[in-house]
């Protein structure tokens, strides 16, 4: 774990190293993924079966080995304990409500020149949703991906999820039933992304692929962008907590570990203005780790990538550091979080106040938890309804409106050396 103080010589250089640190896939991952994509494209289902048995220990022989049917998903939902069923339903309701408000409206208007302009929005025909199933299985991830697609109006929702040694997570199946998923295929990794993009004899291709995964999944999405649309290229989880000394150190320690437990290369960063509080949080992290079932992963993340930064003045200094980090999750645990939040331009999602832990956003708050990592919040946003929709612009002119703006088009076409362009306009103007 790295401890920095803004008063120390070399602080700027040390912080710059943290900002530029890359915790993502290397060339070896890229080459391996490229080979898998080529193989699946060439051999289809046969390649999928080989990779699934090799990586997941799950042979794909019968139809039941390949696909989980709707009846199994409904049974999983019906058999949930009432508290878990209620939790999933609450999460689904809140996610649906939040994303329904994102749905864009069509535009259709006529401007002063008499030109009719506008745009209409429509959903893609099919979306593929990746749901991790290796290190952990995430029903919340399924809801966060499937519900925006449903709200957008996607006609076919296809889930791919690995089932190591055949094990199926009943909560994932229950979430699939609740979200209205159409197909669930028991495949994962880069090979699953290839199947969704190219299609195989069994699996029809999709138009958009979303959802988090490991380095191989992220790299497969990156390489296949253009064959299909993707939500983003996601890397290891990260959290930035900006907290003053009025916080309970144990609460902040728990928040830091909530992301550290995801992955040994996840990153948790605390920014505070009190060195004594920083000491208390570090001690609380150690205490929390002692009883954590995910201690091995969380400790590796904290020891290798954890950072504590002590500043003189949060209001004056923290926003610039936060904007440089452009973190996936940013908690602002102060009395007036809005004052700091107003100065933060780059964050995947923000959690304001002392009673808003990042984890609440992972499950039931409503906003999407599929967020940009690796400083991509500088130019990217979290998953939304818009990731499953596209916009078609339109315009309509009559003789009068064409006469009003057409000559300018002819002039520009001539200037660009494209006489046929100009002629298609001027011929209608009688020129």
C-alpha positions in Angstrom: 0.0 0.0 0.0 1.3 3.4 -0.9 1.0 6.4 1.4 1.5 9.9 0.0 1.4 13.4 1.5 0.9 16.4 -0.7 3.6 18.2 1.4 6.3 15.6 0.6 8.9 16.3 -2.0 8.2 14.4 -5.2 4.4 14.2 -4.5 3.5 15.3 -8.0 5.7 12.6 -9.6 4.5 9.9 -7.2 0.9 10.7 -7.9 1.5 10.8 -11.7 2.9 7.3 -11.5 -0.4 6.2 -9.8 -2.4 7.8 -12.6 -0.4 6.3 -15.3 -0.2 2.8 -13.8 -1.8 0.2 -16.1 -3.5 -2.8 -14.5 -4.9 -4.3 -17.6 -4.2 -6.9 -20.3 -0.8 -7.3 -21.9 0.3 -8.3 -25.4 0.1 -12.0 -24.4 -3.6 -11.7 -23.6 -4.2 -9.8 -26.9 -2.5 -12.5 -28.9 -4.3 -15.4 -27.2 -7.7 -13.7 -27.6 -7.0 -13.0 -31.3 -6.3 -16.7 -31.8 -9.5 -17.7 -30.0 -11.6 -15.3 -32.1 -10.2 -16.7 -35.3 -10.8 -20.3 -34.2 -14.4 -19.7 -33.2 -15.1 -17.9 -36.4 -13.7 -20.8 -38.4 -15.0 -23.8 -36.4 -18.0 -22.4 -34.6 -19.6 -24.8 -32.1 -16.8 -27.3 -32.3 -14.3 -24.7 -31.1 -16.8 -23.5 -28.4 -17.1 -27.0 -27.0 -13.3 -27.5 -26.9 -12.7 -24.2 -25.1 -15.6 -24.7 -22.6 -14.3 -28.1 -21.6 -10.7 -26.9 -21.4 -11.3 -23.7 -19.4 -14.5 -24.5 -17.5 -14.4 -28.3 -17.1 -17.9 -28.4 -18.6 -18.4 -30.7 -21.6 -21.0 -29.5 -24.1 -22.7 -32.6 -25.4 -26.5 -32.6 -25.0 -28.7 -29.5 -25.6 -29.0 -29.2 -21.8 -25.2 -28.8 -21.5 -25.3 -25.9 -24.0 -28.3 -24.0 -22.9 -30.4 -23.2 -19.8 -34.1 -23.2 -20.5 -36.7 -20.8 -19.3 -38.3 -23.4 -17.1 -35.1 -23.7 -15.1 -34.9 -20.0 -14.7 -38.5 -19.7 -13.5 -38.0 -22.6 -11.0 -34.9 -20.9 -9.7 -36.9 -17.7 -9.1 -39.8 -19.5 -7.5 -37.5 -21.4 -5.2 -35.7 -18.4 -3.8 -36.0 -17.6 -0.1 -38.6 -14.8 0.2 -35.9 -12.2 1.3 -33.7 -12.9 -1.7 -36.7 -12.8 -4.1 -37.8 -9.5 -2.6 -34.3 -8.1 -2.9 -34.1 -9.0 -6.6 -37.5 -7.6 -7.2 -36.7 -4.3 -5.5 -33.4 -4.1 -7.5 -35.3 -4.8 -10.7 -38.0 -2.2 -10.0 -35.5 0.6 -9.1 -33.2 -0.2 -12.1 -36.2 -0.2 -14.4 -37.4 3.1 -13.1 -34.1 4.8 -13.4 -33.4 3.6 -16.9 -36.9 4.3 -18.2 -36.2 8.0 -17.6 -33.2 7.7 -19.9 -35.2 6.7 -23.0 -34.8 9.5 -25.6 -37.6 11.2 -27.5 -37.9 11.4 -31.3 -37.6 14.8 -32.9 -39.6 16.1 -35.9 -39.8 19.8 -36.7 -39.7 22.3 -39.6 -37.1 25.1 -39.5 -37.4 28.7 -40.7 -36.2 27.7 -44.3 -39.1 25.2 -44.5 -36.9 22.2 -44.1 -38.3 19.3 -42.1 -35.7 17.7 -39.9 -35.6 15.2 -37.1 -34.5 11.9 -35.7 -36.1 8.7 -34.7 -34.7 6.3 -32.1 -34.9 2.5 -32.3 -33.5 -0.4 -30.4 -31.1 -2.9 -31.9 -32.6 -6.2 -32.8 -30.5 -8.4 -30.5 -28.1 -7.8 -27.6 -25.6 -10.2 -26.0 -25.1 -9.9 -22.3 -21.9 -11.3 -20.6 -22.4 -12.4 -17.0 -19.3 -13.4 -15.2 -19.3 -16.9 -13.6 -15.7 -17.6 -12.7 -14.4 -15.8 -9.6 -17.9 -15.0 -8.6 -21.4 -15.0 -10.2 -23.3 -11.8 -10.3 -27.1 -11.7 -10.6 -26.9 -8.0 -10.1 -24.8 -7.7 -13.3 -27.4 -9.6 -15.2 -30.1 -7.1 -14.1 -27.9 -4.1 -14.8 -27.4 -5.3 -18.4 -30.7 -6.9 -19.3 -33.1 -4.3 -17.9 -31.7 -1.3 -19.9 -31.9 -3.5 -23.0 -35.5 -4.4 -22.2 -36.4 -0.7 -21.5 -34.8 0.2 -24.9 -37.0 -2.3 -26.7 -34.4 -4.9 -27.7 -36.3 -7.9 -29.2 -33.8 -10.7 -28.3 -31.7 -10.8 -25.2 -29.0 -13.4 -25.1 -26.9 -14.2 -22.0 -23.6 -16.0 -22.0 -22.2 -17.1 -18.7 -19.6 -19.7 -17.8 -20.7 -22.6 -15.6 -17.4 -24.0 -14.2 -17.7 -27.8 -13.8 -21.3 -27.5 -14.7 -22.2 -25.4 -11.6 -25.1 -23.0 -12.2 -25.8 -20.0 -9.9 -29.5 -20.1 -9.0 -29.6 -16.4 -8.3 -28.3 -15.6 -11.8 -31.1 -17.9 -13.3 -33.7 -16.1 -11.1 -32.5 -12.7 -12.3 -32.7 -13.9 -15.9 -36.3 -14.9 -15.3 -37.1 -11.6 -13.7 -35.4 -9.6 -16.5 -37.1 -11.5 -19.3 -33.9 -13.0 -20.9 -34.6 -15.0 -24.0 -31.6 -17.3 -24.2 -28.9 -18.4 -21.8 -25.8 -20.2 -23.1 -23.4 -22.0 -20.8 -20.2 -20.6 -22.3 -17.8 -17.9 -21.2 -14.5 -16.2 -21.9 -13.3 -14.7 -25.2 -14.9 -17.7 -27.0 -18.4 -16.6 -25.8 -17.8 -13.0 -27.1 -16.7 -14.5 -30.5 -19.9 -16.6 -30.7 -22.1 -13.6 -30.0 -20.3 -11.5 -32.6 -19.9 -14.0 -35.4 -22.7 -16.5 -34.7 -22.4 -20.2 -34.8 -24.8 -23.0 -36.0 -26.4 -23.0 -32.5 -26.1 -19.3 -31.5 -27.4 -16.5 -33.8 -25.2 -13.4 -33.8 -26.2 -10.2 -31.9 -25.8 -6.5 -32.7 -24.4 -5.2 -29.3 -22.4 -7.0 -26.6 -22.3 -5.6 -23.0 -21.3 -6.7 -19.6 -18.1 -7.0 -17.5 -15.7 -9.8 -17.6 -12.0 -10.7 -17.1 -9.1 -9.5 -19.1 -9.8 -12.0 -21.9 -13.4 -10.9 -22.2 -12.5 -7.2 -22.2 -9.9 -7.8 -24.9 -12.3 -9.8 -27.0 -14.8 -7.0 -26.9 -12.1 -4.5 -27.9 -11.0 -6.6 -30.9 -14.6 -7.2 -32.1 -15.7 -3.6 -31.9 -16.9 -2.8 -35.4 -18.2 -6.3 -36.0 -20.6 -5.6 -33.1 -21.2 -2.6 -30.9 -19.9 -2.8 -27.3 -20.6 -0.9 -24.2 -17.0 -0.3 -23.2 -13.7 -2.0 -22.6 -13.7 -2.5 -18.8 -10.6 -3.2 -16.7 -10.1 -4.0 -13.0 -12.5 -2.4 -10.5 -11.5 0.8 -8.7 -12.8 3.1 -6.1 -11.7 6.6 -4.9 -13.0 7.7 -1.5 -12.7 11.3 -0.6 -13.3 11.5 3.2 -12.7 13.9 6.0 -12.0 13.1 9.6 -15.6 13.2 10.7 -16.2 9.8 9.2 -16.1 6.5 11.0 -12.8 4.9 9.9 -14.4 1.4 9.9 -17.0 2.6 7.4 -14.4 4.0 5.0 -12.2 0.9 5.4 -15.2 -1.3 4.4 -15.8 0.9 1.4 -12.2 0.5 0.2 -12.4 -3.2 0.6 -15.7 -3.5 -1.3 -13.7 -3.0 -4.5 -10.5 -4.7 -3.4 -12.3 -8.0 -2.9 -13.2 -8.1 -6.6 -9.8 -8.8 -8.0 -6.1 -8.9 -6.9 -5.5 -6.0 -9.4 -8.5 -3.9 -8.3 -7.5 -0.5 -6.8 -8.8 1.4 -3.7 -7.7 4.9 -3.1 -8.4 7.1 0.0 -8.0 10.9 -0.2 -8.3 12.7 3.2 -7.1 15.9 4.9 -6.2 14.3 8.2 -3.1 12.1 8.8 -4.5 10.7 12.0 -7.7 9.7 10.3 -5.7 8.1 7.5 -3.8 6.0 10.2 -7.2 5.0 11.7 -8.5 3.9 8.3 -5.4 1.8 7.6 -5.8 0.1 10.9 -9.5 -0.5 10.3 -8.7 -2.0 6.9 -6.4 -4.5 8.6 -9.2 -5.3 11.2 -11.8 -5.7 8.5 -9.5 -8.0 6.5 -9.2 -10.4 9.4 -12.8 -11.6 9.2 -13.3 -11.3 5.4 -14.1 -14.4 3.5 -12.5 -12.8 0.4 -9.4 -11.8 2.5 -6.8 -13.3 0.1 -8.0 -11.3 -2.9 -8.7 -8.1 -1.0 -5.4 -8.2 0.8 -3.5 -8.7 -2.4 -5.3 -5.7 -4.0 -4.8 -3.5 -1.0 -1.2 -4.4 -0.5 -0.2 -4.1 -4.2 -2.5 -1.3 -5.4 -4.0 0.5 -2.4 -3.2 4.2 -2.0 -3.8 6.7 0.9 -3.2 10.3 0.1 -3.2 13.1 2.7 -3.8 16.6 1.6 -3.9 20.0 3.4 -7.2 21.0 2.0 -9.8 18.7 0.5 -11.9 21.5 -1.2 -8.8 23.1 -2.8 -6.8 20.0 -3.8 -9.0 16.9 -4.0 -11.0 17.7 -7.2 -7.9 18.1 -9.4 -6.6 14.7 -8.2 -10.0 13.1 -8.7 -10.2 14.4 -12.2 -6.8 13.1 -13.0 -7.7 9.7 -11.7 -11.1 9.6 -13.5 -12.1 6.7 -11.3 -14.9 4.2 -11.9 -16.4 4.9 -8.5 -16.0 8.1 -6.5 -17.3 8.4 -2.9 -17.5 11.9 -1.4 -18.0 11.4 2.4 -18.1 15.0 3.7 -20.7 17.3 5.2 -21.2 19.1 1.9 -20.5 16.6 -0.9 -22.2 18.7 -3.5 -19.5 21.4 -3.2 -16.8 18.9 -4.2 -19.0 17.0 -6.7 -19.6 20.3 -8.6 -15.8 20.4 -9.3 -15.5 16.8 -10.4 -15.8 16.3 -14.1 -14.5 12.8 -14.6 -16.1 9.9 -12.7 -18.0 6.8 -13.7 -20.5 7.2 -10.9 -20.5 9.3 -7.7 -21.8 8.5 -4.3 -22.5 11.5 -2.2 -22.5 11.8 1.6 -21.6 9.6 4.5 -24.5 7.2 4.1 -24.0 6.4 0.4 -21.6 3.5 0.2 -20.6 2.4 -3.4 -22.0 -1.0 -2.7 -25.6 0.3 -2.6 -25.1 1.3 -6.2 -24.0 -2.2 -7.2 -27.4 -3.6 -6.3 -30.5 -1.6 -5.6 -30.1 2.2 -6.0 -31.0 2.3 -9.7 -28.1 3.8 -11.7 -26.1 1.3 -13.7 -23.0 -0.4 -12.1 -21.4 -1.2 -15.5 -18.9 1.7 -15.5 -15.8 2.9 -17.3 -12.5 2.0 -15.6 -8.9 2.8 -16.3 -9.4 6.5 -16.5 -12.0 6.0 -19.3 -14.4 8.2 -17.4 -12.6 11.1 -19.1 -14.6 10.2 -22.3 -17.0 7.4 -21.5 -20.1 6.9 -19.4 -21.8 4.0 -17.6 -24.1 1.6 -19.4 -27.4 3.1 -20.3 -30.5 2.6 -22.4 -28.7 4.4 -25.2 -26.2 1.6 -25.5 -29.0 -0.6 -26.9 -30.4 2.1 -29.2 -29.4 4.0 -32.4 -30.6 7.2 -33.9 -31.7 7.6 -37.5 -31.9 11.2 -38.7 -34.2 12.3 -41.4 -35.1 15.4 -43.5 -37.6 16.5 -46.1 -37.5 19.4 -48.4 -40.0 20.8 -50.9 -39.2 23.0 -53.9 -39.3 26.2 -51.8 -36.9 25.0 -49.1 -34.6 23.4 -51.6 -34.4 26.7 -53.4 -33.5 28.4 -50.1 -30.5 26.2 -49.1 -29.7 24.2 -52.3 -27.4 26.8 -53.9 -25.1 26.7 -50.9 -24.8 22.9 -51.3 -23.9 23.3 -54.9 -21.2 25.8 -54.1 -19.7 23.5 -51.5 -19.9 20.4 -53.8 -18.1 22.3 -56.5 -15.4 23.5 -54.1 -14.8 19.9 -53.0 -14.5 18.7 -56.6 -17.6 16.6 -56.5 -19.6 17.8 -59.5 -22.2 14.9 -59.4 -23.1 15.9 -55.8 -23.7 19.5 -57.0 -25.6 18.3 -60.1 -28.1 16.2 -58.0 -29.1 19.5 -56.3 -28.8 21.9 -59.2 -30.8 19.7 -61.6 -33.8 20.1 -59.2 -33.3 23.8 -59.2 -33.5 24.0 -62.9 -29.9 25.1 -63.3 
